[in-house]
Amino acid sequence: MKQNKLFKQLGKKVKSIVEDRKHSAIFNKYPDDIFNDVKYYVMFIGYAHSGHSLIGALLDAHPNMIISNELHALPLFANYNYNKYKIFKLILDNSIRCAAIKDRTNTGYNYYIPNLYQGKFEKLEVIGDKKGGATAVYNLKHPEVMDNIIKLFGSSLKIIHVLRNPYDNITAYAYRLKCTINKELIETYFRHVDSVLDCKAKLQENQFYNLFYEELVNNKEAELKRLCGFLNQGANPDYLKQCSDSIYDSPHKRRYSIEWKDENKSIVSAYMNSDKYKELLSEYEF
């Protein structure tokens, strides 16, 4: 038992050393002044299987934005003493690599968009990392890191909260864990909502954006243009058209693919219509 624990610790240490060397090479690869025009740092927060990967890919395709895919920059800020240039370089390198292999894959879907700007830019004004569900989880465990990032960027921090029907999210949790719908899964989802609300409370109104996935699917160009406006970026017709073509014609209603007992539906409904959550979630139903 002790030997297995020792091997695990050794494995983590070796992995950390390899990662540090890899990161050091990336830090030396790009000059700091490549980020001179950056106006906003973007984070995602929310829930797994909500559409974050799609949104990140759409923004990365914009000529003035670079959004990394699954880098999980939040703990890296703490690891590198909140040196924003180091994190920016890791984000840029991630975006370039994903574009080079034409791969922005997550949960089986590839969100690579040809003929636009994924992995490159004209004028880099917006940079960020796409990692939504893990950000909410990490914020619950280490709220001080989010506090430090808010202090670091001030008003130039922008956070995008992607959400969809809670019943679909909770169903996705069940699929990932290979279990049935239960009260623990429901409580996990609403703990993540708590993390989101905690984060929102620390920001100015113009720093936090609720993006409803179903609205994006139903009104593709209008919603994408509005999202770009939140980041003070224009959106030309060609960009909107090509991005819209990569969005599904209708949202996947995963909740219908698994058994939901009436009592569990009622628990979710009670949460959504409570004073704490109703402003955000009361419009949703099974």
N, C-alpha and C positions, 0 to 999 in steps of 0.2 A: 504493500500500500504506500509506504513512504517512498519507495523507489519510483513508483508510478508518478507520485506527486513531484518528485525531483526532476524526472524526465519532462513533465509538463512545464515546470518552471524554466528548465533549460531551453526547451523549445520556444517559449515565449521570449526569452532573452535573445536567442539567436534571431528570431523573427524581428525583434525590435532593432537589433544591430543592422540587419539587412535593410530594413525600412529606412533607418536613419541615413545609411549610405546612399540609398536610392534618392531620398529627399535632398540630401546635400548636393548631389549631381544636378538635380532640378533647380535648386537655389542658384547654382552657378551658371545655369543655362540661359537665364533671362535677366536683363538689367532692370533695376527698380524703376527707371524712368519710362518704361513701357506702360506703366500704370498712371502716368501723370494726369490723364484726362478722366480718370474714374471719378464719378460723382456719387454712386450708390453701391452699397454692398447688400446683396439680396440673400435672404434665407427662406427656407420653406419649413413649415411646421404643420403637423396634422396627424394623419393615420395611414397605415400601410394600405396599399391597394385603393388609393383614392384618386389617382390620376396625376400624382406629382411628376412621374417620369415623363409623361406626355408634355406637361406644362414646361418642365425644364428643357426638353428638347426643342419646343417651339420658341422659347426665349433665346436659346443658344443659337438658333438659326437667324436671329436678328443681326443686322450689320454692326450694331453698337453694343452688343451684349456677349458675354462669355459665361456660360453656366456649366459647371462640372456635373458629372453623373455619378452619384453614389460615392463621392469622396468622403463624406462625413467630416466636414471641416470643423464642426463644433469642438470636439475634443482636441483637434490639432492646434487650435488657438491656445489652449491651455498648455499643450506640450511644447509649443514654441514661444512661450512667454508673450503671447498676443502681438507678435510681429506680423502685421497685416501683409507686408510684402512677401513674406515666406508663404503665407496661405494663398495669396493671389497667384503666386507662381505655381503652386501645386494645382490650383483650380485650372489655370490656363493650360498646363501640361496635360491634365486629364481630358479637357475638352478637345485638344489637338489630337491626342491619341485615339479617342473615341471616333473622331471624324476620319482619321487616317485609315482605320480599319472598317469604316462605315458601320459602326456598331454602338448603338445606345440601347442595349438590350436590358430589360428587366422583366421578371416574371413571364418570360416567353415571348414578349413583344419587342420588336426592334423599332425605335423611334428615330432612326436616321432619316433626315430629310435632304435629298439631293438638291444641288443647284442653288442652295442658299448659303448661309454663313456659319454653319456649325464648325467649330474649331478654328475660326478666323474672324477678323473684324475689319471694319473701315476706321472707326474711331471708338476706342474702348471706353464707354461711359458707365456701363453697368456690369458688375461681376458678382458671381455668387455660386452657391453649391446647392444641388438638388438632393435633399435627404430629409423627407418630411416626417414619417412616422418615428424614425430613430431620434430626430430632434426633440419631439415631444417626450419620448421616454428618457432621453439624456437630461432634459431640463427638469424632470421630476427628481432625478437623482443628484444632479449638480446644478442647481439654480444659480449658483455664484458665477458659473462660466457665462451664462446668458447675461447676467448683470454686468459683467466685465466687458462683454462685447457691445452692449448697449452704451456703456461709457466710452468705449474705444471709438465707435463710429458716430455717436450722437444722432443728429437728424439725418445723416446720410445712410442710416440703416433702414432697410425696407424688408418687411416680412410678409410672405404670401402664405395664406392658410387655405389649402385646398380641401374641400369637404364634399361629400356625397351622402346619399341616403344612409343613415346609421345602420339600418338593417343589412345593407349590402356589406358595409365594413365589418360588422360583427360576423357575418357569414364567411367573409374572407379569412378572418381570424380562425374560425372553426376548420376551414379547409386546410390552412397552414399547419394547424396543430393536430389535424386528423381526429377531430372530436365532434360531438354534437353541440348544439347551441345550449349554453348553460349560463347561470347567473354570474359566474366568475368572468366569463368572456365579456358579458355586458358591463360589469363593473370596471374591467380593464379599459374598455372603450371610453367610458366616461371619466376615468382617471386621465386619459390622454386629452379629453376635452378640457379638464381642469388645468392641465399644463398649458394648453393653448390660451385659455382665458387669463391665466396668470401672466403669460408673456404679453398679451394684448394690453393688460392693465398698466404695464410699465412703459408703454409707447404712446406717442402722439397719434391722433386719429389718422393723419396722412402717412403714417409709417406702417400701417397694418391693413392688409387687403384680404377680404373674404372672397374666395373664388368658388362658386358653386358649380361643381362638375357638370351637373345636368343642364345648367344654363349655358355653359360653354358648348356642349354638344348640340343643343337646340338652336343656339344663335352664335355660330362659330366666329364669323368675322367681327361682329359687333363686340362680343365679349373679349376677344383677343386684342382688339383695338383699345378697349377700355383698360385692360391689364397693362398694355404698353404705356398708356397715359398715366397710370399710377407710378410708373418708373420714369415719367417725363420723356418718353420716347415716341416718336412718330411711327407710323406703320403704313408703308406704301401698299398699293393694291396688289402688286405681285407677291409680296411677302404674305399678306393676308390670304390670298388665294391658295398659294402653295401649302401654307400651314393648315388652312381649313380642309384641304383635300386629305390631310393625314389624320384628321380627327374622325372618330367613328360617327356613323349616321344616327346612332341611338345609344344611350348608356346601357351597359350590361347590368341587368337586374339580377344579380347573383342570389338575392334573398329567396328567389323562387326555386332554387336548385337544391335546397336542403329543407328538412322538416323544422318548422317553427311551432312550438307549442303555444297555445293561447296565453298561458301564464307568462312566458318569456316575452311575447309581443307586448303584453300589458306592462311588464317591468320597463321595457324600453320606452313605451309611450308615456309612462308616468315620469320618467327622467326627462324626456324631451319637453314635456309641458310644465315642468317645475319652474319656479321663478328663476333659478340659476341658469337654466339652459333654453328657456322658451324663446328668447329673442333670436337665438341662433338656429334652433332646430325644430320649433313647433310646426313649421310648414310641412315637415316630412311625415309620411305615413307608410304603413306596410303595403 
